[in-house]
Amino acid sequence: MAKQLSIEYAEKKYILEYTRASVRAAENRGLDLSQITAKPGTNVPILISAAFQANHKWLTQDQIDDIIDSIPDREGFIGKLLEMYAEVINELFGVQEGSDKGKKGKWEANF
């Protein structure tokens, strides 16, 4: 199960998570994690929006900004988002423990 983070705002609960599709969309929008501290004004909003995409696609960027502006410890929050995002990336590369368990496909190289 993917890691999730929940936010309560205006008597509503929002479940944030990343999927392969939301990671792909974030990268297509220009997210570059290697530049997260050098260009936070560009990368952090994309990282945050992608976390909402899996379960709350209907939210506008202004609504997401309002929700995020209401939460304390944004540095800790962004750290958790980065951890969640990394989990999906690690899954893509198969570095999660037990990621090969039950897989029936195989590959080989002739070089």
Backbone as CSV, one residue per row, in Angstrom:
resi,resn,N_x,N_y,N_z,CA_x,CA_y,CA_z,C_x,C_y,C_z
1,MET,0.839,-1.192,0.000,0.000,0.000,0.000,0.876,1.244,0.000
2,ALA,0.517,2.192,-0.822,1.260,3.446,-0.920,1.100,4.256,0.363
3,LYS,2.132,5.008,0.674,2.059,5.902,1.832,1.066,7.011,1.523
4,GLN,0.311,7.382,2.546,-0.668,8.454,2.403,-0.489,9.461,3.528
5,LEU,-0.935,10.647,3.268,-0.908,11.729,4.238,-2.291,12.376,4.195
6,SER,-2.844,12.691,5.336,-4.168,13.318,5.335,-4.091,14.736,5.903
7,ILE,-4.936,15.567,5.362,-5.069,16.959,5.810,-6.538,17.210,6.077
8,GLU,-6.833,17.821,7.207,-8.192,18.274,7.478,-8.222,19.781,7.321
9,TYR,-9.168,20.230,6.512,-9.287,21.651,6.230,-10.753,21.965,5.968
10,ALA,-11.258,22.976,6.627,-12.647,23.419,6.454,-13.619,22.243,6.571
11,GLU,-13.408,21.448,7.618,-14.268,20.306,7.949,-14.300,19.241,6.848
12,LYS,-13.242,19.188,6.060,-13.120,18.190,5.010,-11.766,17.511,5.140
13,LYS,-11.723,16.233,4.786,-10.472,15.486,4.864,-9.948,15.220,3.455
14,TYR,-8.682,15.492,3.265,-8.014,15.277,1.987,-6.930,14.222,2.171
15,ILE,-6.928,13.229,1.296,-5.935,12.159,1.342,-4.950,12.393,0.213
16,LEU,-3.703,12.621,0.582,-2.656,12.863,-0.401,-1.826,11.600,-0.570
17,GLU,-1.484,11.301,-1.810,-0.598,10.186,-2.117,-0.072,10.364,-3.527
18,TYR,0.915,9.580,-3.853,1.467,9.590,-5.201,1.217,8.242,-5.855
19,THR,0.931,8.309,-7.137,0.794,7.125,-7.963,1.784,7.276,-9.115
20,ARG,1.942,6.228,-9.870,2.818,6.350,-11.040,2.311,7.454,-11.966
21,ALA,1.000,7.539,-12.111,0.424,8.566,-12.994,0.686,9.973,-12.462
22,SER,0.560,10.174,-11.162,0.781,11.527,-10.631,2.262,11.904,-10.666
23,VAL,3.148,10.918,-10.501,4.585,11.170,-10.615,4.921,11.550,-12.061
24,ARG,4.373,10.814,-12.995,4.599,11.102,-14.418,4.086,12.515,-14.759
25,ALA,2.897,12.846,-14.268,2.325,14.176,-14.525,3.198,15.273,-13.919
26,ALA,3.717,15.040,-12.721,4.586,16.027,-12.071,5.865,16.235,-12.882
27,GLU,6.432,15.157,-13.370,7.644,15.273,-14.183,7.338,15.985,-15.499
28,ASN,6.180,15.710,-16.072,5.784,16.400,-17.307,5.575,17.887,-17.083
29,ARG,5.199,18.257,-15.869,5.024,19.680,-15.527,6.344,20.355,-15.190
30,GLY,7.428,19.547,-15.108,8.746,20.129,-14.884,9.359,19.857,-13.525
31,LEU,8.747,19.002,-12.716,9.317,18.711,-11.403,10.712,18.110,-11.559
32,ASP,11.672,18.687,-10.852,13.049,18.208,-10.846,13.507,18.179,-9.397
33,LEU,13.479,16.992,-8.790,13.824,16.885,-7.375,15.262,17.286,-7.080
34,SER,16.131,17.171,-8.060,17.518,17.590,-7.833,17.609,19.112,-7.665
35,GLN,16.560,19.821,-8.036,16.522,21.279,-7.925,15.530,21.765,-6.860
36,ILE,15.079,20.851,-5.991,14.027,21.195,-5.021,14.441,22.350,-4.101
37,THR,15.718,22.391,-3.673,16.147,23.491,-2.808,16.643,24.690,-3.604
38,ALA,17.162,24.454,-4.806,17.641,25.560,-5.638,16.483,26.337,-6.265
39,LYS,15.398,25.626,-6.592,14.240,26.265,-7.221,12.948,25.812,-6.536
40,PRO,12.809,26.144,-5.259,11.625,25.690,-4.535,10.333,26.331,-5.029
41,GLY,10.409,27.539,-5.547,9.208,28.218,-6.035,8.577,27.516,-7.223
42,THR,9.373,26.798,-7.969,8.877,26.028,-9.109,8.535,24.605,-8.708
43,ASN,9.454,23.952,-7.998,9.331,22.524,-7.731,8.380,22.156,-6.597
44,VAL,8.347,22.921,-5.539,7.479,22.574,-4.400,5.994,22.627,-4.779
45,PRO,5.504,23.665,-5.481,4.086,23.641,-5.870,3.718,22.445,-6.753
46,ILE,4.616,22.035,-7.632,4.346,20.871,-8.481,4.297,19.609,-7.628
47,LEU,5.237,19.478,-6.693,5.268,18.326,-5.783,3.966,18.233,-4.989
48,ILE,3.505,19.364,-4.475,2.279,19.395,-3.679,1.058,19.081,-4.552
49,SER,0.944,19.710,-5.700,-0.206,19.467,-6.586,-0.303,18.002,-6.994
50,ALA,0.836,17.391,-7.264,0.846,15.979,-7.664,0.328,15.081,-6.547
51,ALA,0.554,15.459,-5.306,0.068,14.662,-4.174,-1.457,14.706,-4.079
52,PHE,-2.057,15.805,-4.486,-3.514,15.932,-4.483,-4.145,15.223,-5.679
53,GLN,-3.393,15.049,-6.748,-3.949,14.558,-8.008,-4.592,13.175,-7.905
54,ALA,-4.019,12.281,-7.132,-4.536,10.906,-7.077,-5.982,10.840,-6.582
55,ASN,-6.329,11.651,-5.599,-7.655,11.559,-4.979,-8.506,12.817,-5.081
56,HIS,-7.928,13.914,-5.545,-8.649,15.192,-5.533,-8.353,15.996,-6.802
57,LYS,-8.485,15.369,-7.950,-8.170,16.022,-9.232,-8.982,17.282,-9.473
58,TRP,-10.142,17.350,-8.889,-11.060,18.461,-9.124,-10.635,19.755,-8.436
59,LEU,-9.668,19.704,-7.518,-9.226,20.918,-6.830,-8.419,21.809,-7.764
60,THR,-8.659,23.106,-7.675,-7.861,24.060,-8.444,-6.578,24.361,-7.678
61,GLN,-5.618,24.968,-8.359,-4.364,25.328,-7.693,-4.622,26.322,-6.567
62,ASP,-5.562,27.241,-6.756,-5.890,28.202,-5.696,-6.441,27.489,-4.459
63,GLN,-7.282,26.475,-4.664,-7.817,25.711,-3.529,-6.702,24.952,-2.814
64,ILE,-5.811,24.354,-3.582,-4.679,23.640,-2.984,-3.818,24.612,-2.194
65,ASP,-3.554,25.779,-2.750,-2.757,26.790,-2.046,-3.412,27.195,-0.728
66,ASP,-4.729,27.374,-0.713,-5.444,27.725,0.512,-5.284,26.631,1.571
67,ILE,-5.407,25.388,1.149,-5.268,24.259,2.079,-3.855,24.229,2.650
68,ILE,-2.865,24.342,1.780,-1.468,24.279,2.217,-1.120,25.466,3.106
69,ASP,-1.629,26.635,2.789,-1.355,27.821,3.612,-1.895,27.676,5.030
70,SER,-2.857,26.783,5.216,-3.483,26.626,6.538,-2.744,25.662,7.456
71,ILE,-1.777,24.929,6.931,-1.143,23.900,7.766,0.152,24.401,8.397
72,PRO,0.422,23.951,9.622,1.685,24.307,10.274,2.812,23.369,9.815
73,ASP,4.024,23.695,10.145,5.211,22.870,9.880,5.277,22.424,8.424
74,ARG,5.255,23.391,7.539,5.298,23.047,6.112,6.607,22.363,5.724
75,GLU,7.679,22.693,6.409,8.952,22.030,6.114,8.848,20.527,6.386
76,GLY,8.261,20.159,7.516,8.043,18.748,7.831,7.078,18.099,6.856
77,PHE,6.054,18.836,6.478,5.062,18.360,5.515,5.721,18.044,4.172
78,ILE,6.535,18.954,3.684,7.214,18.747,2.404,8.188,17.582,2.496
79,GLY,8.833,17.426,3.648,9.713,16.276,3.855,8.962,14.964,3.719
80,LYS,7.761,14.902,4.265,6.939,13.689,4.146,6.500,13.459,2.699
81,LEU,6.174,14.543,1.996,5.817,14.397,0.582,6.992,13.830,-0.214
82,LEU,8.195,14.315,0.077,9.377,13.806,-0.621,9.589,12.321,-0.335
83,GLU,9.349,11.923,0.900,9.458,10.510,1.272,8.431,9.665,0.505
84,MET,7.215,10.169,0.413,6.162,9.459,-0.313,6.498,9.363,-1.804
85,TYR,6.996,10.453,-2.364,7.347,10.497,-3.781,8.471,9.497,-4.071
86,ALA,9.466,9.473,-3.187,10.599,8.558,-3.357,10.145,7.103,-3.338
87,GLU,9.125,6.803,-2.560,8.619,5.429,-2.513,8.132,4.974,-3.885
88,VAL,7.441,5.840,-4.604,6.944,5.487,-5.940,8.120,5.325,-6.903
89,ILE,9.107,6.207,-6.821,10.289,6.110,-7.677,11.032,4.805,-7.394
90,ASN,11.207,4.479,-6.123,11.881,3.231,-5.756,11.116,2.022,-6.265
91,GLU,9.806,2.095,-6.225,8.975,1.005,-6.741,9.199,0.827,-8.246
92,LEU,9.316,1.933,-8.967,9.570,1.861,-10.414,10.892,1.158,-10.721
93,PHE,11.889,1.402,-9.871,13.195,0.783,-10.063,13.298,-0.580,-9.390
94,GLY,12.250,-0.994,-8.701,12.246,-2.304,-8.071,13.167,-2.420,-6.876
95,VAL,13.383,-1.322,-6.157,14.277,-1.383,-5.006,13.541,-1.583,-3.684
96,GLN,12.242,-1.719,-3.731,11.473,-1.995,-2.517,11.696,-3.438,-2.099
97,GLU,11.766,-3.672,-0.821,11.930,-5.024,-0.310,10.760,-5.895,-0.761
98,GLY,11.084,-7.050,-1.353,10.051,-7.974,-1.808,9.378,-7.563,-3.110
99,SER,9.949,-6.592,-3.821,9.289,-6.091,-5.028,9.227,-7.120,-6.152
100,ASP,10.100,-8.132,-6.118,10.080,-9.159,-7.160,9.221,-10.354,-6.792
101,LYS,8.731,-10.378,-5.582,7.939,-11.508,-5.106,6.661,-11.666,-5.939
102,GLY,6.452,-12.857,-6.443,5.234,-13.163,-7.179,5.213,-12.691,-8.624
103,LYS,6.305,-12.106,-9.101,6.329,-11.632,-10.489,6.688,-12.788,-11.398
104,LYS,5.942,-12.930,-12.461,6.100,-14.071,-13.358,6.934,-13.743,-14.596
105,GLY,7.132,-12.478,-14.877,7.911,-12.095,-16.049,9.398,-12.283,-15.810
106,LYS,10.158,-12.285,-16.888,11.608,-12.361,-16.758,12.238,-11.593,-17.905
107,TRP,13.485,-11.287,-17.756,14.231,-10.621,-18.810,15.637,-11.153,-18.816
108,GLU,16.296,-11.011,-19.958,17.695,-11.415,-20.079,18.354,-10.562,-21.150
109,ALA,19.648,-10.453,-21.063,20.428,-9.702,-22.052,21.363,-10.675,-22.777
110,ASN,21.638,-10.412,-24.031,22.531,-11.280,-24.774,23.910,-10.657,-24.948
111,PHE,24.269,-9.787,-24.087,25.605,-9.167,-24.159,26.307,-9.249,-22.832
